[in-house]
Amino acid sequence: MTATLTTLVNHQARLAARPVGMATAANWQFTEEAVAEPAEGGVLVKVLALSLDPAMRGWMNEGKSYIPPVAIGEVMRAGGIGRVVASKHPDFAVGDTVSGTPGVQEYWSVPAAQVARSSLSKIDLALGSVTQWLNVLGMPGMTGYFGLMDVGQPQPGETVVVSGAAGAVGQTVGQIAKISGCRVVGIAGGAAKCDWVVRELGFDACIDYKTGSVREGLKQHCPKGVDIYFDNVGGEILDTVLTRINLKARIIICGAISQYNNTTPVAGPKNYLSLLVNRARMEGIVVFDYAQRYPLAIAEMAAYLKDGRMKSKEDIVPGGVAAFPDTLNKLFSGENFGKLVLQVAEA
């Protein structure tokens, strides 16, 4: 082991108790442990930045889902970008920049038996920055791309509405929809976010749900109805959009951030019979289903970033592991503007 490794300490955030409503300090335990050299076939990664996503709130809950819940006492699950600092694996060299699911900690040790199934993979910073690899080129971008293109199947001239339009997934959805020749209407909270998605991302319009009526906004900006709705928020906004859908509309259920901290059971959509009347389809998207096709989407969107057809906005918060609890809650208060990233170390 090198002298530098022997002196390193890994600081971690572990799930101490399952939250009821919004997560608080009582839900987290901060631990530290010595950093060890990897065993044969293993890799040690220094975490540079973590992706903070609404789905993390669901991972804290007990119960069956598309992915097992984080266990009590386990390092909190999180996607991230890091740099290899020690390797005994032939596919990874010291200095490689990698993506994966390191969790909320400063160092990620990946044993040989887990390398193949850990989602550890090398990334090319020539295609995008560290934070862009957590946004448009990362999990949110893949979610937006495959949710819209595979589930939504947009056609030129159709009207696409996306909620959470200034967030990580929403910004990708809207821009890909515009590239596909669609009319795009966002829904976001606050004038600054709405102005940004129209002026910078090229949306045709954006409805500010904090100051105006979503119903009236949809009437104004979607006079021909809604062909595709990409839902990131659930709740009343989903119900309202369902009243405006067209024949054969497609509704992509990506998330329901308005419901994640409920202390009462999540209520289903009240206006679901609109699906029957309009012979419409509502389908969920879980990005892991498309893992084999990520490289194709990454290559396409990296080209859009390079030629200026796409932009990637990240809200980068410093402070490392200690800042994780407060930073995560920014997602649910709507404080973040763009993809929320926790900086753990300097790139």
GIVENVEN-V647347 format. One record per residue. N is the residue number from 0. RES is the residue in one letter. SS is DSSP state (helix for helix, strand for strand, loop for the rest). PHI is phi in radians with two decimals (none if undefined). PSI is psi in degrees with one decimal (none if undefined). Layout:
BEGIN
n=N res=RES ss=SS phi=PHI psi=PSI
n=N res=RES ss=SS phi=PHI psi=PSI
END
This chain:
BEGIN
n=0 res=M ss=loop phi=none psi=140.8
n=1 res=T ss=loop phi=-1.30 psi=159.8
n=2 res=A ss=helix phi=-1.09 psi=-35.0
n=3 res=T ss=helix phi=-1.18 psi=-40.1
n=4 res=L ss=helix phi=-1.11 psi=-35.7
n=5 res=T ss=helix phi=-1.14 psi=-22.5
n=6 res=T ss=loop phi=-1.68 psi=-5.0
n=7 res=L ss=loop phi=-1.39 psi=144.3
n=8 res=V ss=strand phi=-2.14 psi=133.9
n=9 res=N ss=strand phi=-1.72 psi=115.0
n=10 res=H ss=strand phi=-1.63 psi=136.8
n=11 res=Q ss=strand phi=-2.37 psi=152.9
n=12 res=A ss=strand phi=-1.99 psi=121.1
n=13 res=R ss=strand phi=-1.99 psi=150.4
n=14 res=L ss=strand phi=-1.33 psi=115.8
n=15 res=A ss=loop phi=-1.64 psi=-30.2
n=16 res=A ss=loop phi=-2.78 psi=149.9
n=17 res=R ss=loop phi=-1.33 psi=130.3
n=18 res=P ss=loop phi=-1.21 psi=150.0
n=19 res=V ss=loop phi=-2.02 psi=110.9
n=20 res=G ss=loop phi=1.37 psi=-146.0
n=21 res=M ss=loop phi=-1.18 psi=138.5
n=22 res=A ss=loop phi=-1.15 psi=142.0
n=23 res=T ss=loop phi=-2.17 psi=179.2
n=24 res=A ss=helix phi=-1.01 psi=-29.6
n=25 res=A ss=helix phi=-1.18 psi=-15.4
n=26 res=N ss=helix phi=-1.51 psi=-3.5
n=27 res=W ss=strand phi=-2.18 psi=145.8
n=28 res=Q ss=strand phi=-2.19 psi=129.4
n=29 res=F ss=strand phi=-1.74 psi=127.0
n=30 res=T ss=strand phi=-2.23 psi=166.6
n=31 res=E ss=strand phi=-2.50 psi=150.0
n=32 res=E ss=strand phi=-2.62 psi=158.1
n=33 res=A ss=strand phi=-1.19 psi=149.1
n=34 res=V ss=loop phi=-1.61 psi=128.7
n=35 res=A ss=loop phi=-1.96 psi=152.0
n=36 res=E ss=loop phi=-1.14 psi=140.6
n=37 res=P ss=loop phi=-1.14 psi=148.3
n=38 res=A ss=loop phi=-1.33 psi=175.4
n=39 res=E ss=loop phi=-0.95 psi=127.4
n=40 res=G ss=loop phi=1.51 psi=-3.1
n=41 res=G ss=loop phi=-1.69 psi=169.9
n=42 res=V ss=strand phi=-2.39 psi=140.3
n=43 res=L ss=strand phi=-2.01 psi=126.7
n=44 res=V ss=strand phi=-2.08 psi=131.9
n=45 res=K ss=strand phi=-1.53 psi=121.7
n=46 res=V ss=strand phi=-1.35 psi=128.7
n=47 res=L ss=strand phi=-1.72 psi=-43.6
n=48 res=A ss=strand phi=-2.68 psi=146.6
n=49 res=L ss=strand phi=-2.06 psi=143.1
n=50 res=S ss=strand phi=-1.54 psi=121.7
n=51 res=L ss=loop phi=-1.82 psi=120.7
n=52 res=D ss=loop phi=-2.27 psi=149.0
n=53 res=P ss=loop phi=-0.96 psi=-32.0
n=54 res=A ss=helix phi=-1.03 psi=-22.9
n=55 res=M ss=helix phi=-1.07 psi=-32.2
n=56 res=R ss=helix phi=-1.11 psi=-39.2
n=57 res=G ss=helix phi=-1.19 psi=-32.7
n=58 res=W ss=helix phi=-1.16 psi=-18.3
n=59 res=M ss=loop phi=-1.43 psi=-13.8
n=60 res=N ss=loop phi=-1.51 psi=143.6
n=61 res=E ss=loop phi=-1.38 psi=146.6
n=62 res=G ss=loop phi=2.25 psi=164.7
n=63 res=K ss=loop phi=-1.25 psi=135.0
n=64 res=S ss=loop phi=-2.64 psi=-168.3
n=65 res=Y ss=loop phi=-1.29 psi=-10.2
n=66 res=I ss=loop phi=-2.59 psi=142.8
n=67 res=P ss=loop phi=-1.05 psi=147.4
n=68 res=P ss=loop phi=-1.19 psi=156.2
n=69 res=V ss=loop phi=-1.15 psi=130.9
n=70 res=A ss=loop phi=-1.34 psi=150.8
n=71 res=I ss=loop phi=-1.07 psi=131.1
n=72 res=G ss=loop phi=1.57 psi=-6.7
n=73 res=E ss=loop phi=-1.54 psi=148.2
n=74 res=V ss=strand phi=-1.01 psi=132.0
n=75 res=M ss=loop phi=-1.07 psi=130.1
n=76 res=R ss=loop phi=-1.14 psi=137.3
n=77 res=A ss=loop phi=-2.87 psi=141.6
n=78 res=G ss=strand phi=-1.36 psi=156.6
n=79 res=G ss=strand phi=-2.96 psi=178.3
n=80 res=I ss=strand phi=-2.14 psi=140.4
n=81 res=G ss=strand phi=-2.59 psi=-179.0
n=82 res=R ss=strand phi=-2.19 psi=134.1
n=83 res=V ss=strand phi=-1.19 psi=124.6
n=84 res=V ss=strand phi=-1.93 psi=-14.6
n=85 res=A ss=strand phi=-2.74 psi=140.8
n=86 res=S ss=strand phi=-2.62 psi=136.6
n=87 res=K ss=loop phi=-2.18 psi=31.6
n=88 res=H ss=loop phi=-2.08 psi=134.5
n=89 res=P ss=loop phi=-1.14 psi=-22.4
n=90 res=D ss=loop phi=-1.56 psi=-7.5
n=91 res=F ss=loop phi=-2.27 psi=132.6
n=92 res=A ss=loop phi=-2.06 psi=153.5
n=93 res=V ss=loop phi=-0.98 psi=131.5
n=94 res=G ss=loop phi=1.76 psi=-16.7
n=95 res=D ss=loop phi=-1.10 psi=137.9
n=96 res=T ss=strand phi=-1.60 psi=131.1
n=97 res=V ss=strand phi=-2.32 psi=156.7
n=98 res=S ss=strand phi=-2.05 psi=162.9
n=99 res=G ss=strand phi=2.91 psi=-154.1
n=100 res=T ss=loop phi=-2.15 psi=75.7
n=101 res=P ss=loop phi=-1.27 psi=-23.7
n=102 res=G ss=loop phi=1.45 psi=173.5
n=103 res=V ss=loop phi=-1.46 psi=85.3
n=104 res=Q ss=strand phi=-2.79 psi=168.5
n=105 res=E ss=loop phi=-1.54 psi=-27.3
n=106 res=Y ss=strand phi=-2.34 psi=138.6
n=107 res=W ss=strand phi=-2.09 psi=114.8
n=108 res=S ss=strand phi=-1.73 psi=120.1
n=109 res=V ss=strand phi=-1.94 psi=107.0
n=110 res=P ss=loop phi=-1.16 psi=159.4
n=111 res=A ss=helix phi=-0.93 psi=-41.6
n=112 res=A ss=helix phi=-1.17 psi=-18.0
n=113 res=Q ss=helix phi=-1.85 psi=-9.6
n=114 res=V ss=helix phi=-0.99 psi=-45.9
n=115 res=A ss=loop phi=-1.15 psi=-32.9
n=116 res=R ss=loop phi=-1.89 psi=11.5
n=117 res=S ss=loop phi=-1.62 psi=-3.6
n=118 res=S ss=loop phi=1.25 psi=12.3
n=119 res=L ss=loop phi=-1.18 psi=125.2
n=120 res=S ss=strand phi=-2.66 psi=148.3
n=121 res=K ss=strand phi=-1.32 psi=146.1
n=122 res=I ss=loop phi=-2.16 psi=156.6
n=123 res=D ss=loop phi=-1.88 psi=108.9
n=124 res=L ss=loop phi=-1.24 psi=-7.2
n=125 res=A ss=loop phi=-1.22 psi=-22.0
n=126 res=L ss=loop phi=-1.50 psi=-24.2
n=127 res=G ss=loop phi=3.14 psi=162.9
n=128 res=S ss=loop phi=-1.28 psi=171.2
n=129 res=V ss=loop phi=-0.94 psi=-47.1
n=130 res=T ss=loop phi=-1.28 psi=-30.5
n=131 res=Q ss=helix phi=-1.15 psi=-29.9
n=132 res=W ss=helix phi=-1.25 psi=-11.8
n=133 res=L ss=helix phi=-1.73 psi=-3.2
n=134 res=N ss=loop phi=-2.09 psi=-103.1
n=135 res=V ss=loop phi=-1.08 psi=-36.6
n=136 res=L ss=loop phi=-1.63 psi=1.6
n=137 res=G ss=loop phi=-1.95 psi=-156.2
n=138 res=M ss=helix phi=-1.01 psi=-44.0
n=139 res=P ss=helix phi=-1.08 psi=-42.2
n=140 res=G ss=helix phi=-1.11 psi=-41.2
n=141 res=M ss=helix phi=-1.12 psi=-39.4
n=142 res=T ss=helix phi=-1.08 psi=-47.6
n=143 res=G ss=helix phi=-1.13 psi=-42.8
n=144 res=Y ss=helix phi=-1.12 psi=-55.0
n=145 res=F ss=helix phi=-1.29 psi=-31.9
n=146 res=G ss=helix phi=-1.09 psi=-44.8
n=147 res=L ss=helix phi=-1.28 psi=-50.6
n=148 res=M ss=helix phi=-1.31 psi=-40.8
n=149 res=D ss=helix phi=-1.50 psi=-43.5
n=150 res=V ss=helix phi=-1.54 psi=-44.8
n=151 res=G ss=helix phi=-1.34 psi=-34.4
n=152 res=Q ss=loop phi=0.86 psi=61.8
n=153 res=P ss=loop phi=-1.17 psi=145.1
n=154 res=Q ss=loop phi=-2.10 psi=145.1
n=155 res=P ss=loop phi=-0.92 psi=137.2
n=156 res=G ss=loop phi=1.58 psi=-11.8
n=157 res=E ss=loop phi=-1.33 psi=159.8
n=158 res=T ss=strand phi=-1.76 psi=123.6
n=159 res=V ss=strand phi=-1.97 psi=129.6
n=160 res=V ss=strand phi=-1.98 psi=134.9
n=161 res=V ss=strand phi=-2.31 psi=127.1
n=162 res=S ss=strand phi=-1.56 psi=162.9
n=163 res=G ss=loop phi=1.04 psi=40.5
n=164 res=A ss=loop phi=-1.13 psi=-27.6
n=165 res=A ss=loop phi=-1.62 psi=-0.5
n=166 res=G ss=loop phi=-1.43 psi=-176.2
n=167 res=A ss=helix phi=-1.10 psi=-51.4
n=168 res=V ss=helix phi=-1.26 psi=-43.3
n=169 res=G ss=helix phi=-1.04 psi=-40.2
n=170 res=Q ss=helix phi=-1.16 psi=-35.4
n=171 res=T ss=helix phi=-1.20 psi=-46.4
n=172 res=V ss=helix phi=-0.97 psi=-49.8
n=173 res=G ss=helix phi=-1.09 psi=-41.9
n=174 res=Q ss=helix phi=-1.23 psi=-39.7
n=175 res=I ss=helix phi=-1.15 psi=-37.3
n=176 res=A ss=helix phi=-1.12 psi=-39.9
n=177 res=K ss=helix phi=-1.14 psi=-43.2
n=178 res=I ss=helix phi=-1.06 psi=-30.3
n=179 res=S ss=loop phi=-1.44 psi=1.3
n=180 res=G ss=loop phi=1.54 psi=20.6
n=181 res=C ss=loop phi=-1.69 psi=160.4
n=182 res=R ss=strand phi=-1.47 psi=131.8
n=183 res=V ss=strand phi=-2.17 psi=126.4
n=184 res=V ss=strand phi=-2.13 psi=122.2
n=185 res=G ss=strand phi=-1.65 psi=161.5
n=186 res=I ss=strand phi=-2.24 psi=125.3
n=187 res=A ss=strand phi=-2.60 psi=170.6
n=188 res=G ss=loop phi=-1.89 psi=109.1
n=189 res=G ss=loop phi=1.92 psi=146.5
n=190 res=A ss=helix phi=-1.11 psi=-38.3
n=191 res=A ss=helix phi=-1.10 psi=-43.3
n=192 res=K ss=helix phi=-1.17 psi=-42.8
n=193 res=C ss=helix phi=-1.13 psi=-42.5
n=194 res=D ss=helix phi=-1.08 psi=-40.5
n=195 res=W ss=helix phi=-1.13 psi=-44.9
n=196 res=V ss=helix phi=-1.20 psi=-27.0
n=197 res=V ss=helix phi=-1.40 psi=-51.5
n=198 res=R ss=helix phi=-1.32 psi=-39.8
n=199 res=E ss=loop phi=-1.64 psi=-39.9
n=200 res=L ss=loop phi=-1.64 psi=-14.9
n=201 res=G ss=loop phi=1.53 psi=14.3
n=202 res=F ss=loop phi=-1.02 psi=153.1
n=203 res=D ss=loop phi=-1.34 psi=-29.3
n=204 res=A ss=strand phi=-2.86 psi=163.5
n=205 res=C ss=strand phi=-2.55 psi=133.0
n=206 res=I ss=strand phi=-1.72 psi=125.5
n=207 res=D ss=strand phi=-1.55 psi=104.3
n=208 res=Y ss=loop phi=-1.24 psi=-15.3
n=209 res=K ss=loop phi=-1.39 psi=-28.5
n=210 res=T ss=loop phi=-2.04 psi=-14.5
n=211 res=G ss=loop phi=-2.29 psi=174.4
n=212 res=S ss=loop phi=-1.49 psi=123.5
n=213 res=V ss=helix phi=-1.10 psi=-40.0
n=214 res=R ss=helix phi=-1.02 psi=-48.0
n=215 res=E ss=helix phi=-1.19 psi=-36.6
n=216 res=G ss=helix phi=-1.10 psi=-40.1
n=217 res=L ss=helix phi=-1.17 psi=-38.8
n=218 res=K ss=helix phi=-1.07 psi=-40.4
n=219 res=Q ss=helix phi=-1.27 psi=-45.0
n=220 res=H ss=helix phi=-1.70 psi=-12.7
n=221 res=C ss=loop phi=-2.20 psi=62.2
n=222 res=P ss=loop phi=-1.09 psi=-23.8
n=223 res=K ss=loop phi=-1.73 psi=12.6
n=224 res=G ss=loop phi=1.56 psi=-176.8
n=225 res=V ss=strand phi=-2.03 psi=123.4
n=226 res=D ss=strand phi=-1.59 psi=-37.8
n=227 res=I ss=strand phi=-2.35 psi=129.8
n=228 res=Y ss=strand phi=-2.11 psi=121.2
n=229 res=F ss=strand phi=-1.76 psi=108.7
n=230 res=D ss=strand phi=-1.73 psi=118.3
n=231 res=N ss=loop phi=-1.93 psi=-3.9
n=232 res=V ss=loop phi=-2.15 psi=-27.8
n=233 res=G ss=loop phi=1.19 psi=-159.5
n=234 res=G ss=helix phi=1.11 psi=-144.5
n=235 res=E ss=helix phi=-1.14 psi=-32.9
n=236 res=I ss=helix phi=-1.17 psi=-41.3
n=237 res=L ss=helix phi=-1.03 psi=-46.8
n=238 res=D ss=helix phi=-1.02 psi=-41.3
n=239 res=T ss=helix phi=-1.17 psi=-44.1
n=240 res=V ss=helix phi=-1.10 psi=-36.1
n=241 res=L ss=helix phi=-1.04 psi=-22.7
n=242 res=T ss=loop phi=-1.37 psi=-8.0
n=243 res=R ss=loop phi=-2.05 psi=6.2
n=244 res=I ss=strand phi=-1.33 psi=153.7
n=245 res=N ss=strand phi=-1.63 psi=173.3
n=246 res=L ss=strand phi=-1.02 psi=132.8
n=247 res=K ss=strand phi=1.12 psi=27.2
n=248 res=A ss=strand phi=-1.14 psi=156.6
n=249 res=R ss=strand phi=-2.11 psi=127.5
n=250 res=I ss=strand phi=-1.99 psi=119.2
n=251 res=I ss=strand phi=-1.71 psi=119.5
n=252 res=I ss=strand phi=-1.65 psi=103.5
n=253 res=C ss=loop phi=-1.76 psi=-40.2
n=254 res=G ss=loop phi=-2.86 psi=174.3
n=255 res=A ss=loop phi=-2.57 psi=62.6
n=256 res=I ss=loop phi=-1.05 psi=-25.4
n=257 res=S ss=loop phi=-1.19 psi=-14.9
n=258 res=Q ss=loop phi=-1.91 psi=-9.8
n=259 res=Y ss=loop phi=-1.16 psi=-27.5
n=260 res=N ss=loop phi=-1.81 psi=15.3
n=261 res=N ss=loop phi=-1.05 psi=141.8
n=262 res=T ss=loop phi=-1.75 psi=-0.1
n=263 res=T ss=loop phi=-2.06 psi=160.6
n=264 res=P ss=loop phi=-1.00 psi=144.5
n=265 res=V ss=loop phi=-1.17 psi=129.7
n=266 res=A ss=loop phi=-1.53 psi=139.8
n=267 res=G ss=loop phi=-1.32 psi=170.0
n=268 res=P ss=loop phi=-1.14 psi=130.3
n=269 res=K ss=loop phi=-1.31 psi=-28.4
n=270 res=N ss=loop phi=-1.74 psi=30.5
n=271 res=Y ss=loop phi=-1.15 psi=-21.0
n=272 res=L ss=helix phi=-1.15 psi=-15.7
n=273 res=S ss=helix phi=-1.07 psi=-28.5
n=274 res=L ss=helix phi=-1.11 psi=-38.8
n=275 res=L ss=helix phi=-1.19 psi=-51.1
n=276 res=V ss=helix phi=-1.03 psi=-39.5
n=277 res=N ss=loop phi=-1.71 psi=7.6
n=278 res=R ss=loop phi=0.85 psi=45.3
n=279 res=A ss=loop phi=-1.67 psi=169.9
n=280 res=R ss=strand phi=-2.23 psi=134.2
n=281 res=M ss=strand phi=-2.09 psi=124.3
n=282 res=E ss=strand phi=-2.46 psi=140.7
n=283 res=G ss=strand phi=-1.47 psi=155.8
n=284 res=I ss=loop phi=-2.21 psi=123.4
n=285 res=V ss=loop phi=-2.09 psi=117.1
n=286 res=V ss=helix phi=-1.10 psi=-29.1
n=287 res=F ss=helix phi=-1.05 psi=-22.3
n=288 res=D ss=helix phi=-1.12 psi=-18.6
n=289 res=Y ss=helix phi=-1.90 psi=14.1
n=290 res=A ss=helix phi=-0.93 psi=-37.9
n=291 res=Q ss=helix phi=-1.16 psi=-19.0
n=292 res=R ss=helix phi=-1.83 psi=2.3
n=293 res=Y ss=helix phi=-0.91 psi=-45.7
n=294 res=P ss=helix phi=-1.00 psi=-34.6
n=295 res=L ss=helix phi=-1.17 psi=-44.4
n=296 res=A ss=helix phi=-1.20 psi=-38.9
n=297 res=I ss=helix phi=-1.06 psi=-46.1
n=298 res=A ss=helix phi=-1.07 psi=-42.4
n=299 res=E ss=helix phi=-1.13 psi=-46.9
n=300 res=M ss=helix phi=-1.33 psi=-28.8
n=301 res=A ss=helix phi=-1.08 psi=-37.6
n=302 res=A ss=helix phi=-1.15 psi=-38.2
n=303 res=Y ss=helix phi=-1.16 psi=-38.4
n=304 res=L ss=helix phi=-1.10 psi=-41.7
n=305 res=K ss=helix phi=-1.18 psi=-40.0
n=306 res=D ss=helix phi=-1.58 psi=2.2
n=307 res=G ss=loop phi=1.55 psi=0.3
n=308 res=R ss=loop phi=-1.31 psi=-18.0
n=309 res=M ss=loop phi=-2.25 psi=149.1
n=310 res=K ss=loop phi=-2.14 psi=160.2
n=311 res=S ss=loop phi=-2.40 psi=109.1
n=312 res=K ss=loop phi=-1.86 psi=126.5
n=313 res=E ss=strand phi=-2.07 psi=143.6
n=314 res=D ss=strand phi=-1.82 psi=99.4
n=315 res=I ss=strand phi=-1.69 psi=121.7
n=316 res=V ss=strand phi=-1.95 psi=123.2
n=317 res=P ss=loop phi=-1.39 psi=176.4
n=318 res=G ss=loop phi=2.11 psi=-13.5
n=319 res=G ss=helix phi=1.15 psi=-159.0
n=320 res=V ss=helix phi=-1.01 psi=-38.0
n=321 res=A ss=helix phi=-1.08 psi=-27.8
n=322 res=A ss=helix phi=-1.52 psi=-0.8
n=323 res=F ss=helix phi=-1.03 psi=-50.9
n=324 res=P ss=helix phi=-1.01 psi=-48.7
n=325 res=D ss=helix phi=-1.17 psi=-36.0
n=326 res=T ss=helix phi=-1.18 psi=-41.7
n=327 res=L ss=helix phi=-1.01 psi=-41.1
n=328 res=N ss=helix phi=-1.21 psi=-14.9
n=329 res=K ss=helix phi=-1.06 psi=-29.4
n=330 res=L ss=helix phi=-1.04 psi=-38.6
n=331 res=F ss=helix phi=-1.61 psi=-13.1
n=332 res=S ss=helix phi=-1.66 psi=-8.8
n=333 res=G ss=loop phi=1.38 psi=14.5
n=334 res=E ss=loop phi=-1.24 psi=-31.2
n=335 res=N ss=loop phi=-1.25 psi=148.1
n=336 res=F ss=loop phi=-2.22 psi=98.5
n=337 res=G ss=loop phi=1.77 psi=-172.2
n=338 res=K ss=strand phi=-1.14 psi=123.0
n=339 res=L ss=strand phi=-1.41 psi=122.0
n=340 res=V ss=strand phi=-2.22 psi=131.8
n=341 res=L ss=strand phi=-1.72 psi=117.6
n=342 res=Q ss=strand phi=-1.41 psi=124.1
n=343 res=V ss=loop phi=-1.77 psi=-35.6
n=344 res=A ss=loop phi=-2.64 psi=162.0
n=345 res=E ss=loop phi=-1.22 psi=135.3
n=346 res=A ss=loop phi=-1.27 psi=none
END
